[in-house]
Amino acid sequence: MYERIQLCSSLEKLILDVPSYIQIIQAQLGALVNTMMTVMMGQSQSALMIFIPERPLFLREYSTDHYKIVPYFLSKLAAEAIQAFAAILVLDLISYFMIDF
């Protein structure tokens, strides 16, 4: 949580000292980028933690040649990518209408 706050505050420093019409565009784009980055950081934590509880199951099935490492990792990565895309889409839509572009 602290890292997200720090990341958001550092991104806000980039949106200073510009003309008004450019500032409006930058503020809107900055809000959406900030939302996307925050969601992706939150999603990456859960994506990394999913491998830990499944390790004994993976080792047992890998030792009996049910599947190999690369297809297992790519399937997990694809599933997490779909979830991350859905989360980003939902939060960007919410942010878009809350900011009232």
C-alpha positions in Angstrom: 0.0 0.0 0.0 2.8 2.4 0.9 4.5 1.7 -2.5 1.3 2.6 -4.3 1.0 5.9 -2.5 4.6 6.7 -3.2 4.2 5.9 -6.9 1.0 8.0 -7.2 2.7 11.0 -5.5 5.7 10.8 -7.8 3.5 10.6 -10.9 1.7 13.8 -9.8 4.9 15.7 -9.8 5.1 15.2 -13.6 1.8 17.1 -14.2 3.0 20.6 -13.1 3.9 23.9 -14.8 2.1 23.5 -18.2 -0.4 25.7 -20.1 -4.1 25.2 -19.3 -5.3 23.3 -22.3 -2.4 20.9 -22.1 -2.8 20.7 -18.4 -6.4 19.4 -18.8 -5.3 16.7 -21.2 -2.4 15.7 -19.0 -4.6 15.6 -15.9 -7.1 13.3 -17.6 -4.5 11.1 -19.0 -2.5 11.1 -15.8 -5.6 10.0 -13.8 -6.1 7.1 -16.1 -2.5 6.1 -16.2 -2.3 6.4 -12.4 -5.3 4.1 -12.1 -3.9 1.5 -14.5 -0.5 1.4 -12.7 -2.1 1.1 -9.3 -4.3 -1.8 -10.4 -1.4 -3.6 -12.2 0.7 -3.3 -9.0 -2.1 -4.8 -7.0 -2.7 -7.5 -9.5 1.0 -8.5 -9.7 1.1 -9.2 -6.0 -1.7 -11.8 -6.3 -0.2 -13.2 -9.4 3.1 -13.9 -7.7 1.5 -15.4 -4.6 -0.5 -17.9 -6.6 2.5 -20.2 -7.2 3.3 -20.7 -3.5 0.3 -22.7 -2.3 0.3 -24.8 -5.5 3.9 -25.8 -5.3 3.3 -29.2 -3.7 0.6 -30.0 -6.3 2.8 -28.9 -9.1 5.8 -30.9 -8.0 3.8 -34.0 -7.6 2.2 -33.7 -11.0 5.5 -32.6 -12.7 7.2 -35.7 -11.3 4.5 -38.0 -12.8 4.8 -36.2 -16.2 1.3 -34.7 -16.2 2.7 -31.5 -17.7 5.9 -29.5 -18.2 7.1 -26.2 -16.6 6.7 -23.9 -19.5 3.0 -24.7 -20.4 2.1 -24.6 -16.7 3.7 -21.2 -16.3 2.2 -19.8 -19.5 -1.3 -20.9 -18.7 -1.1 -19.3 -15.2 0.3 -16.2 -16.8 -2.5 -16.0 -19.4 -5.2 -16.5 -16.7 -3.7 -13.7 -14.6 -3.3 -11.4 -17.6 -7.0 -11.8 -18.4 -7.9 -11.0 -14.8 -5.6 -8.0 -14.7 -7.1 -6.7 -18.0 -10.6 -7.0 -16.6 -9.7 -5.3 -13.4 -8.0 -2.4 -15.2 -11.0 -2.1 -17.6 -13.5 -1.9 -14.7 -11.5 0.6 -12.7 -10.7 2.8 -15.7 -14.4 2.9 -16.6 -15.3 3.9 -13.0 -12.5 6.5 -13.0 -13.5 7.8 -16.4 -17.1 8.6 -15.3 -16.1 9.8 -11.8 -13.7 12.3 -13.2 -16.3 13.4 -15.7 -14.2 13.7 -18.8 
